[in-house]
Amino acid sequence: GIIEGMARALSSGNNSAQVYDLLKDGGREKEYHKIISLIGTIDQFGFGIAALVGGFVVTTSIPAAMWMSVFTQLIAFITSYFVEEPATLIKQKADPFQLLNNSFQSFRGNPKLQLLLFATAIRESLAESSYQFSPAFLHELWPMWALGVLST
């Protein structure tokens, strides 16, 4: 609940920042909106395909659906090793624990940031709880294969 909401709140925006920094390094920051929109479109398309495929797979075999999930996470893990770091971050070579400590100190001294984190954590935890419980309710109304499509 709340811990997951905090995790989501603290990680929101990191993908956008990564894309912007990489484009800036290549002198292409004016293309940011076009590229981030394309990434969002591909995400939504992927969610839709996953919902359709997952819905049909789960009606035949729940263990198969679970193993497909493990397989896709493995692909994501392997792919993460090929993600480029922006040149500005590579030059810094900072100690990750020092960066975490600096971030925590900045957070402690900023009441507006604390309020924003708290509000976002509550919002994300309630949204996630609602999302997690909706299939149990909707199962009574929709066929199992369509649950994934409905939640996308």
C-alpha positions in Angstrom: 0.0 0.0 0.0 1.7 3.1 1.3 5.3 1.7 0.8 4.5 0.9 -2.9 2.9 4.3 -3.3 6.1 6.0 -2.0 8.2 3.9 -4.3 6.1 5.0 -7.3 6.1 8.6 -6.1 9.9 8.6 -5.8 10.5 7.0 -9.2 8.0 9.0 -11.2 9.7 11.1 -13.9 13.0 9.1 -14.0 12.2 7.7 -17.4 11.3 11.1 -18.8 14.5 12.6 -17.4 16.6 9.7 -18.9 15.1 10.3 -22.3 15.6 14.1 -22.1 19.2 13.8 -20.9 20.1 11.3 -23.7 18.5 13.6 -26.3 20.3 16.6 -24.8 23.7 14.8 -25.0 23.0 14.2 -28.7 21.8 17.8 -29.3 18.3 16.6 -30.1 16.4 17.9 -27.0 13.9 19.7 -29.3 12.6 16.2 -30.3 11.8 15.3 -26.7 8.0 15.7 -26.9 7.8 13.7 -30.1 9.9 10.9 -28.8 8.3 10.8 -25.3 4.9 10.6 -27.0 6.1 7.8 -29.2 7.3 5.9 -26.1 4.0 6.5 -24.4 2.1 5.2 -27.5 4.3 2.1 -27.7 3.7 1.5 -23.9 -0.1 1.6 -24.3 0.1 -0.6 -27.4 2.2 -3.1 -25.4 -0.3 -3.0 -22.5 -3.1 -3.7 -24.8 -1.4 -6.7 -26.4 -0.3 -8.0 -23.0 -3.9 -7.8 -21.8 -5.3 -9.7 -24.7 -2.7 -12.4 -24.7 -2.6 -12.7 -20.9 -6.4 -12.9 -20.8 -6.5 -15.8 -23.2 -3.5 -17.6 -21.6 -4.9 -17.4 -18.1 -8.2 -19.0 -19.2 -6.1 -22.1 -20.3 -3.4 -22.2 -17.7 -2.7 -19.9 -14.8 0.8 -21.4 -14.3 1.6 -20.6 -17.9 0.5 -17.0 -17.4 2.8 -16.8 -14.3 5.8 -18.3 -16.2 5.2 -15.8 -19.1 5.4 -13.1 -16.5 8.7 -14.4 -15.2 10.0 -14.7 -18.8 9.1 -11.1 -19.7 10.7 -9.8 -16.4 13.9 -11.7 -17.3 13.9 -10.0 -20.8 13.5 -6.6 -19.1 16.4 -7.4 -16.7 18.7 -8.4 -19.5 17.7 -5.4 -21.6 18.4 -3.0 -18.6 22.1 -3.7 -19.1 22.0 -2.1 -22.5 20.4 1.1 -21.4 22.8 4.1 -22.0 23.6 6.5 -19.3 23.7 10.2 -20.2 27.3 11.5 -20.6 26.7 14.1 -17.8 26.1 11.2 -15.4 29.1 9.2 -16.5 31.4 12.2 -15.9 30.2 12.6 -12.3 31.2 9.2 -11.0 29.6 10.0 -7.7 29.3 7.5 -4.8 25.6 6.2 -4.9 25.4 6.2 -1.2 26.6 9.8 -1.1 24.0 10.7 -3.7 21.3 9.0 -1.6 22.4 10.8 1.5 22.4 14.1 -0.3 18.9 13.4 -1.6 17.6 12.4 1.8 19.1 15.6 3.4 17.5 17.8 0.7 14.2 16.0 1.3 14.3 16.5 5.0 14.8 20.2 4.6 12.0 20.8 2.1 8.4 20.6 3.6 6.8 21.2 0.2 8.6 18.2 -1.2 7.6 16.1 1.8 4.0 17.1 1.3 4.2 16.2 -2.4 5.7 12.8 -1.6 3.1 12.1 1.0 0.2 13.1 -1.3 1.6 11.2 -4.2 2.2 8.1 -2.0 -1.4 8.2 -0.8 -2.8 8.6 -4.4 -0.6 5.8 -5.8 -1.4 3.4 -2.9 -5.1 4.0 -3.2 -5.0 3.7 -7.0 -3.0 0.4 -6.7 -5.3 -1.0 -4.1 -8.3 -0.2 -6.3 -6.5 -1.7 -9.3 -5.7 -4.9 -7.4 -9.2 -5.5 -6.1 -11.1 -4.6 -9.2 -10.6 -8.0 -11.0 -12.2 -9.8 -8.0 -15.3 -7.6 -8.4 -15.3 -7.5 -12.2 -14.9 -11.3 -12.4 -18.6 -11.5 -11.4 -19.5 -9.2 -14.4 -17.1 -10.0 -17.2 -15.6 -13.3 -18.6 -12.1 -14.0 -17.3 -10.5 -13.6 -20.7 -11.7 -10.0 -20.9 -10.5 -8.8 -17.5 -7.1 -7.8 -18.8 -8.6 -5.8 -21.6 -11.0 -4.0 -19.2 -8.2 -3.0 -16.9 -6.0 -1.5 -19.6 
